[in-house]
Amino acid sequence: MQQLTHAEFSNWVALYVATGLCCAIAFALAAAKTAIDIYQESSWASVQSFGSLVLFVPKTWWRWQKNYLASTPVTLGVVSLFAASMSWS
């Protein structure tokens, strides 16, 4: 099994850090967009009982998931371009 060179190891660490940073930004933006959407639609007004709260939570989670997953192509593009700009030898 071939060992990674110091440059390759550094590049992989940098890629993981870049991916984590992009995901953290996407997380925050998706949470903000979800909160704004819920505020604009006044979705919490429909929560009148425990049963409606039980349904409200998964709907909110699904809305956040859709917003977060929409950032996947951008994250892949940014990280791919970053990886392509590195010297791997």
DSSP file (Angstrom, degrees, kcal/mol; ACC not computed):
  #  RESIDUE AA STRUCTURE BP1 BP2  ACC     N-H-->O    O-->H-N    N-H-->O    O-->H-N    TCO  KAPPA ALPHA  PHI   PSI    X-CA   Y-CA   Z-CA
    1    1 A M              0   0    0      0, 0.0     2,-0.3     0, 0.0     0, 0.0   0.000 360.0 360.0 360.0 130.1    0.0    0.0    0.0
    2    2 A Q        -     0   0    0      1,-0.1     2,-0.2     0, 0.0     0, 0.0  -0.577 360.0-131.9 -82.3 138.0    1.4    3.4   -1.0
    3    3 A Q        -     0   0    0     -2,-0.3     2,-0.2     1,-0.1    -1,-0.1  -0.573  24.0-108.0 -86.0 150.7    1.7    6.1    1.6
    4    4 A L        -     0   0    0     -2,-0.2     2,-0.1     1,-0.1    -1,-0.1  -0.535  31.4-124.3 -74.4 141.7    0.5    9.6    0.9
    5    5 A T     >  -     0   0    0     -2,-0.2     4,-2.6     1,-0.1     5,-0.2  -0.355  28.9-104.5 -75.5 168.0    3.1   12.3    0.4
    6    6 A H  H  > S+     0   0    0      1,-0.2     4,-2.4     2,-0.2     5,-0.2   0.898 122.2  50.9 -61.7 -40.4    3.0   15.3    2.7
    7    7 A A  H  > S+     0   0    0      2,-0.2     4,-2.3     1,-0.2    -1,-0.2   0.909 111.3  47.5 -65.0 -42.6    1.6   17.4   -0.2
    8    8 A E  H  > S+     0   0    0      2,-0.2     4,-2.5     1,-0.2    -2,-0.2   0.915 112.1  49.5 -65.5 -42.2   -1.2   14.9   -0.9
    9    9 A F  H  X S+     0   0    0     -4,-2.6     4,-2.3     1,-0.2    -2,-0.2   0.923 111.7  49.0 -62.2 -43.9   -2.1   14.7    2.8
   10   10 A S  H  X S+     0   0    0     -4,-2.4     4,-2.5     1,-0.2    -1,-0.2   0.891 110.6  51.4 -62.4 -39.9   -2.2   18.5    3.1
   11   11 A N  H  X S+     0   0    0     -4,-2.3     4,-2.4     2,-0.2    -2,-0.2   0.918 109.6  49.0 -64.3 -43.3   -4.4   18.7    0.0
   12   12 A W  H  X S+     0   0    0     -4,-2.5     4,-2.3     2,-0.2    -2,-0.2   0.908 111.7  49.0 -63.8 -41.1   -6.8   16.1    1.3
   13   13 A V  H  X S+     0   0    0     -4,-2.3     4,-2.4     1,-0.2    -1,-0.2   0.927 111.2  50.2 -62.9 -43.5   -7.1   17.9    4.7
   14   14 A A  H  X S+     0   0    0     -4,-2.5     4,-2.6     1,-0.2    -2,-0.2   0.882 109.6  51.5 -62.4 -38.0   -7.6   21.2    2.9
   15   15 A L  H  X S+     0   0    0     -4,-2.4     4,-2.6     2,-0.2    -1,-0.2   0.912 110.3  48.1 -65.3 -42.0  -10.4   19.6    0.8
   16   16 A Y  H  X S+     0   0    0     -4,-2.3     4,-2.4     2,-0.2    -2,-0.2   0.899 113.0  48.3 -65.4 -39.3  -12.1   18.3    3.9
   17   17 A V  H  X S+     0   0    0     -4,-2.4     4,-2.5     2,-0.2    -2,-0.2   0.924 112.4  48.7 -65.5 -43.8  -11.9   21.7    5.5
   18   18 A A  H  X S+     0   0    0     -4,-2.6     4,-2.6     2,-0.2    -2,-0.2   0.907 112.2  48.6 -62.6 -42.1  -13.2   23.4    2.4
   19   19 A T  H  X S+     0   0    0     -4,-2.6     4,-2.5     2,-0.2    -1,-0.2   0.922 111.8  49.1 -64.3 -43.9  -16.1   21.0    2.2
   20   20 A G  H  X S+     0   0    0     -4,-2.4     4,-2.2     2,-0.2    -2,-0.2   0.892 111.7  49.3 -62.1 -39.9  -16.9   21.4    5.9
   21   21 A L  H  X S+     0   0    0     -4,-2.5     4,-2.3     2,-0.2    -2,-0.2   0.923 111.6  48.2 -66.1 -44.5  -16.8   25.2    5.5
   22   22 A C  H  X S+     0   0    0     -4,-2.6     4,-2.5     1,-0.2    -2,-0.2   0.903 112.9  49.0 -62.0 -40.9  -19.1   25.1    2.4
   23   23 A C  H  X S+     0   0    0     -4,-2.5     4,-2.6     2,-0.2    -1,-0.2   0.877 109.7  51.5 -67.0 -37.7  -21.5   22.8    4.2
   24   24 A A  H  X S+     0   0    0     -4,-2.2     4,-2.3     2,-0.2    -2,-0.2   0.905 111.3  47.3 -65.8 -40.7  -21.6   25.1    7.3
   25   25 A I  H  X S+     0   0    0     -4,-2.3     4,-2.6     2,-0.2     5,-0.2   0.924 113.1  48.8 -64.8 -43.8  -22.4   28.1    5.1
   26   26 A A  H  X S+     0   0    0     -4,-2.5     4,-2.6     1,-0.2     5,-0.2   0.892 109.8  52.9 -62.7 -39.6  -25.1   26.1    3.3
   27   27 A F  H  X S+     0   0    0     -4,-2.6     4,-2.3     2,-0.2    -1,-0.2   0.941 111.9  44.6 -59.3 -49.1  -26.5   25.0    6.7
   28   28 A A  H  X S+     0   0    0     -4,-2.3     4,-2.3     1,-0.2    -2,-0.2   0.910 115.0  47.4 -65.7 -42.8  -26.7   28.6    7.9
   29   29 A L  H  X S+     0   0    0     -4,-2.6     4,-2.6     2,-0.2    -1,-0.2   0.892 112.6  49.4 -66.8 -39.2  -28.2   29.9    4.7
   30   30 A A  H  X S+     0   0    0     -4,-2.6     4,-2.4    -5,-0.2    -2,-0.2   0.901 111.6  49.2 -66.0 -40.1  -30.8   27.1    4.6
   31   31 A A  H  X S+     0   0    0     -4,-2.3     4,-2.4    -5,-0.2    -2,-0.2   0.912 112.5  48.0 -64.9 -41.8  -31.8   27.7    8.2
   32   32 A A  H  X S+     0   0    0     -4,-2.3     4,-2.5     2,-0.2    -2,-0.2   0.928 112.9  47.5 -64.7 -44.9  -32.1   31.4    7.5
   33   33 A K  H  X S+     0   0    0     -4,-2.6     4,-2.7     1,-0.2    -2,-0.2   0.903 112.4  49.9 -63.9 -40.7  -34.2   30.9    4.4
   34   34 A T  H  X S+     0   0    0     -4,-2.4     4,-2.5     2,-0.2    -1,-0.2   0.922 111.3  48.5 -63.5 -43.7  -36.4   28.4    6.2
   35   35 A A  H  X S+     0   0    0     -4,-2.4     4,-2.3     2,-0.2    -2,-0.2   0.904 112.7  48.3 -63.6 -41.0  -37.0   30.8    9.1
   36   36 A I  H  X S+     0   0    0     -4,-2.5     4,-2.9     2,-0.2     5,-0.2   0.920 111.8  49.7 -65.3 -43.2  -37.8   33.6    6.7
   37   37 A D  H  X S+     0   0    0     -4,-2.7     4,-2.2     1,-0.2    -2,-0.2   0.922 112.2  47.2 -61.0 -44.7  -40.2   31.4    4.7
   38   38 A I  H  X>S+     0   0    0     -4,-2.5     5,-1.6     1,-0.2     4,-0.8   0.897 113.8  48.4 -64.9 -39.8  -42.0   30.3    7.9
   39   39 A Y  H  <5S+     0   0    0     -4,-2.3     3,-0.5    -5,-0.2    -2,-0.2   0.927 112.4  47.7 -65.8 -44.7  -42.2   33.9    9.2
   40   40 A Q  H  <5S+     0   0    0     -4,-2.9    -2,-0.2     1,-0.2    -1,-0.2   0.859 118.0  40.9 -66.5 -35.1  -43.6   35.2    5.9
   41   41 A E  H  <5S-     0   0    0     -4,-2.2    -1,-0.2    -5,-0.2    -2,-0.2   0.549  99.9-135.3 -88.5  -7.4  -46.2   32.5    5.6
   42   42 A S  T ><5 +     0   0    0     -4,-0.8     3,-1.6    -3,-0.5     4,-0.3   0.910  40.9 166.4  50.9  46.6  -47.0   32.6    9.3
   43   43 A S  G > < +     0   0    0     -5,-1.6     3,-1.2     1,-0.3     4,-0.2   0.765  63.9  66.0 -63.9 -26.7  -46.9   28.8    9.3
   44   44 A W  G >  S+     0   0    0     -6,-0.4     3,-1.5     1,-0.2    -1,-0.3   0.686  83.7  75.7 -71.2 -15.9  -46.9   28.6   13.1
   45   45 A A  G <  S+     0   0    0     -3,-1.6    -1,-0.2     1,-0.3    -2,-0.2   0.770  87.8  60.1 -66.6 -23.6  -50.4   30.1   13.2
   46   46 A S  G <  S+     0   0    0     -3,-1.2     2,-1.1    -4,-0.3    -1,-0.3   0.565  78.8  99.9 -80.6  -6.7  -51.8   26.7   12.2
   47   47 A V    <   +     0   0    0     -3,-1.5     3,-0.1     1,-0.2    -1,-0.1  -0.692  36.2 142.8 -83.2 102.3  -50.4   25.1   15.2
   48   48 A Q        +     0   0    0     -2,-1.1     2,-0.3     1,-0.1    -1,-0.2   0.574  62.4  19.2-114.2 -17.9  -53.4   24.8   17.5
   49   49 A S  S  > S-     0   0    0     -3,-0.2     4,-1.9     1,-0.1     5,-0.1  -0.874  84.9 -94.7-145.7 175.0  -52.8   21.5   19.2
   50   50 A F  H  > S+     0   0    0     -2,-0.3     4,-2.3     1,-0.2     5,-0.1   0.879 122.2  55.5 -62.6 -37.6  -50.2   18.9   20.0
   51   51 A G  H  > S+     0   0    0      1,-0.2     4,-1.3     2,-0.2    -1,-0.2   0.898 107.9  46.9 -63.2 -42.2  -51.2   16.9   16.9
   52   52 A S  H  > S+     0   0    0      2,-0.2     4,-1.9     1,-0.2    -1,-0.2   0.831 111.1  53.0 -70.7 -30.2  -50.7   19.9   14.6
   53   53 A L  H  X S+     0   0    0     -4,-1.9     4,-2.0     2,-0.2    -2,-0.2   0.899 104.7  55.1 -67.5 -39.9  -47.4   20.6   16.3
   54   54 A V  H  < S+     0   0    0     -4,-2.3    -2,-0.2     1,-0.2    -1,-0.2   0.845 113.7  41.7 -61.4 -33.7  -46.3   17.0   15.6
   55   55 A L  H  X S+     0   0    0     -4,-1.3     4,-1.4     2,-0.2    -1,-0.2   0.790 109.6  58.7 -81.9 -29.6  -47.1   17.6   11.9
   56   56 A F  H  X S+     0   0    0     -4,-1.9     4,-2.3     1,-0.2     5,-0.2   0.881  99.5  57.4 -67.4 -39.1  -45.5   21.1   11.9
   57   57 A V  H  X S+     0   0    0     -4,-2.0     4,-2.4     1,-0.2    -1,-0.2   0.936 108.4  43.3 -63.3 -49.4  -42.1   19.9   13.0
   58   58 A P  H  > S+     0   0    0      0, 0.0     4,-2.8     0, 0.0    -1,-0.2   0.874 112.9  53.8 -65.5 -33.6  -41.5   17.3   10.1
   59   59 A K  H  X S+     0   0    0     -4,-1.4     4,-2.1     2,-0.2    -2,-0.2   0.911 110.9  46.1 -63.9 -40.9  -42.9   19.9    7.6
   60   60 A T  H  X S+     0   0    0     -4,-2.3     4,-2.3     2,-0.2    -1,-0.2   0.908 112.8  50.2 -66.6 -42.0  -40.4   22.4    8.8
   61   61 A W  H  X S+     0   0    0     -4,-2.4     4,-2.7     1,-0.2    -2,-0.2   0.921 110.8  49.1 -61.8 -44.4  -37.6   19.8    8.7
   62   62 A W  H  X S+     0   0    0     -4,-2.8     4,-2.4     2,-0.2    -1,-0.2   0.889 109.7  52.0 -63.7 -39.3  -38.5   18.8    5.2
   63   63 A R  H  X S+     0   0    0     -4,-2.1     4,-1.9     2,-0.2    -1,-0.2   0.915 111.5  46.8 -62.9 -42.7  -38.5   22.5    4.1
   64   64 A W  H  X S+     0   0    0     -4,-2.3     4,-2.9     2,-0.2    -2,-0.2   0.917 110.2  53.4 -65.0 -42.4  -35.0   23.0    5.6
   65   65 A Q  H  X S+     0   0    0     -4,-2.7     4,-3.0     1,-0.2     5,-0.2   0.917 108.4  49.3 -59.0 -44.5  -33.8   19.8    3.9
   66   66 A K  H  X S+     0   0    0     -4,-2.4     4,-1.2     1,-0.2    -1,-0.2   0.908 113.2  47.2 -62.3 -42.0  -35.0   20.9    0.5
   67   67 A N  H  < S+     0   0    0     -4,-1.9     4,-0.4     2,-0.2    -2,-0.2   0.907 115.2  45.9 -65.3 -41.2  -33.2   24.3    1.0
   68   68 A Y  H >< S+     0   0    0     -4,-2.9     3,-1.5     1,-0.2    -2,-0.2   0.926 111.5  50.3 -68.9 -45.0  -30.0   22.6    2.2
   69   69 A L  H >< S+     0   0    0     -4,-3.0     3,-1.4     1,-0.3    -1,-0.2   0.731  97.0  70.2 -68.7 -20.7  -29.9   20.0   -0.6
   70   70 A A  T 3< S+     0   0    0     -4,-1.2     4,-0.3     1,-0.2    -1,-0.3   0.729  93.3  58.9 -65.7 -20.2  -30.4   22.8   -3.2
   71   71 A S  T <> S+     0   0    0     -3,-1.5     4,-2.6    -4,-0.4    -1,-0.2   0.526  78.2  94.9 -85.7  -5.5  -26.9   23.9   -2.3
   72   72 A T  H <> S+     0   0    0     -3,-1.4     4,-2.8     1,-0.2     5,-0.2   0.902  81.8  49.4 -57.1 -47.4  -25.3   20.5   -3.2
   73   73 A P  H  > S+     0   0    0      0, 0.0     4,-2.2     0, 0.0    -1,-0.2   0.897 113.0  48.1 -60.8 -37.3  -24.4   21.4   -6.8
   74   74 A V  H  > S+     0   0    0     -4,-0.3     4,-2.8     2,-0.2     5,-0.2   0.929 112.1  48.7 -67.5 -44.3  -22.7   24.7   -5.7
   75   75 A T  H  X S+     0   0    0     -4,-2.6     4,-2.5     1,-0.2     5,-0.3   0.931 112.9  47.7 -60.9 -45.9  -20.8   22.9   -2.9
   76   76 A L  H  X S+     0   0    0     -4,-2.8     4,-2.3    -5,-0.2    -1,-0.2   0.898 113.1  49.3 -62.1 -40.2  -19.6   20.2   -5.3
   77   77 A G  H  X S+     0   0    0     -4,-2.2     4,-2.4    -5,-0.2     5,-0.2   0.927 112.3  46.3 -65.0 -45.6  -18.6   22.8   -7.9
   78   78 A V  H  X S+     0   0    0     -4,-2.8     4,-2.2     1,-0.2    -2,-0.2   0.934 116.4  44.2 -63.9 -46.5  -16.6   24.9   -5.4
   79   79 A V  H  X S+     0   0    0     -4,-2.5     4,-2.5    -5,-0.2    -1,-0.2   0.879 113.2  51.7 -68.5 -37.3  -14.8   22.0   -3.9
   80   80 A S  H  X S+     0   0    0     -4,-2.3     4,-2.3    -5,-0.3    -2,-0.2   0.922 111.5  46.4 -65.2 -43.6  -14.1   20.4   -7.3
   81   81 A L  H  X S+     0   0    0     -4,-2.4     4,-1.2     2,-0.2    -2,-0.2   0.884 112.1  51.6 -65.7 -37.1  -12.6   23.7   -8.6
   82   82 A F  H  < S+     0   0    0     -4,-2.2     4,-0.4    -5,-0.2     3,-0.2   0.913 111.0  47.9 -63.8 -42.1  -10.6   24.0   -5.4
   83   83 A A  H >< S+     0   0    0     -4,-2.5     3,-1.1     1,-0.2    -2,-0.2   0.880 109.3  53.5 -66.0 -37.6   -9.3   20.5   -5.9
   84   84 A A  H 3< S+     0   0    0     -4,-2.3    -1,-0.2     1,-0.2    -2,-0.2   0.761 103.4  57.7 -69.2 -23.8   -8.4   21.1   -9.5
   85   85 A S  T 3< S+     0   0    0     -4,-1.2    -1,-0.2    -3,-0.2    -2,-0.2   0.578  91.3  93.4 -82.8  -7.5   -6.4   24.2   -8.5
   86   86 A M  S <  S-     0   0    0     -3,-1.1     2,-0.7    -4,-0.4    -3,-0.0  -0.487  77.8-122.6 -87.1 154.5   -4.1   22.2   -6.2
   87   87 A S        -     0   0    0     -2,-0.2   -76,-0.1     1,-0.1    -2,-0.1  -0.871  26.4-175.7 -94.2 116.5   -0.8   20.6   -7.1
   88   88 A W              0   0    0     -2,-0.7    -1,-0.1     1,-0.2   -80,-0.1   0.392 360.0 360.0 -97.0   2.3   -1.1   16.9   -6.3
   89   89 A S              0   0    0    -82,-0.1    -1,-0.2   -81,-0.0   -82,-0.1   0.445 360.0 360.0-109.5 360.0    2.5   15.8   -7.0
